[in-house]
C-alpha cells in the first residue's frame, strides 16, 4: 500500500520541480526587485485592557540592497534564472513599479 501511495505522489512532486511559468517568475522576482530598491518593514504597538503593552519590529533587508544592485538588473537576472527566458517587459516599464 505504501508503494502505491508513493507512485501516486511522484507526479505531483516532480511537477513541483518543473519549470516555472514566466508569470510566476515575474511575480516572485518583482518582490525581490522591490527589496533591492529599499528595505521593507513593519512596526506594531499595542495595549491590552489589563494594562499590558507590547511592541514589535520587523525589517526585511536584502543582500541586493546592501550591495547596491540595480533593481532592474536583479529582476531580469532572477526571471532568467527561473525560466531561462527574459521578462515579458523590463521592470521600469511595468505599470506597478514606482
N, C-alpha and C positions, 0 to 999 in steps of 0.2 A: 504494500500500500504506500509506503514511503517513496518508493521509486516512481510510482505513478504521479504522486504529488510533485516530485522534483521535475519530472518530464513535463508536466503541465505548466510549471512555473518558469521553466527555462526560456521559452519565447519572450515572456514579459521581462525577464532580467536582461536578456540580450537586446531587446528593444530600447531599454533604458541606456544602454551603452552605445547605441547607434548615433548616426549623425543628427545634429540639431538643425531645426529649420532656421532660415535666415531671420524670420520674425522673432523667434525665441531668442536667438543670439543677440539681435539688436536690442531687445528689451533688457537683457542681462547686462550687456555692455554699456548701455545708456546709463545705468545706475553706477557702474564703475567709473564712467567718464564724469558723472556728477561729483563723485567723491574725489576725483583727480582735480576738479576745479576748486573745491573748498571742502573743509570738514563739515560734517553734519552732527547735530547734537540735540539733546532734549534735557530740559530742566524741569523737575517736578517738586512741588512743595505742598504739604498737606497738614491738616489738623483734624483730630477726631473730637467727638463730643465730650470725651473724658479728659481732654487737655493734652493728649499726646500729639507730638508733632513729628513730621517726617520730611525728609528731603532726599532728592536723588539727582544724579547727573549721569547722562550717557553721552559719550563723544565718540564718533566714528571718524578716524583719520586714516587715509590710505597711504601706502608707500608711494604711490604715483604722485600724490600731493606733496609729500615730503621731499621727493626727488625733483619736483618742479616740472613734471611731464605735461605736455600739451594734452588737454582732454580729447581733442580730435584725434590725435595720434593713438592715444590709449584706446579709444573707441574702435578705430579702424583695425588696429592690431588684434584686439580682443575678438572682433567679429571674424577676422581672417583665421584666427586660431580655432575658433569653434566650428566654422562652417567650410573653410577652405575657399571662400569667395569674399569679395569686398562688400561693404554695406550697400544697401539699395540707394542711399544718399549720404553725403558727408554729414557729420554731426552738426556743423554750423548751419546746414540747410534744413534741418529738422524744425518744424514749427514749435515743438515743445521744448526746444533748447533756448535758454535765456542766458 
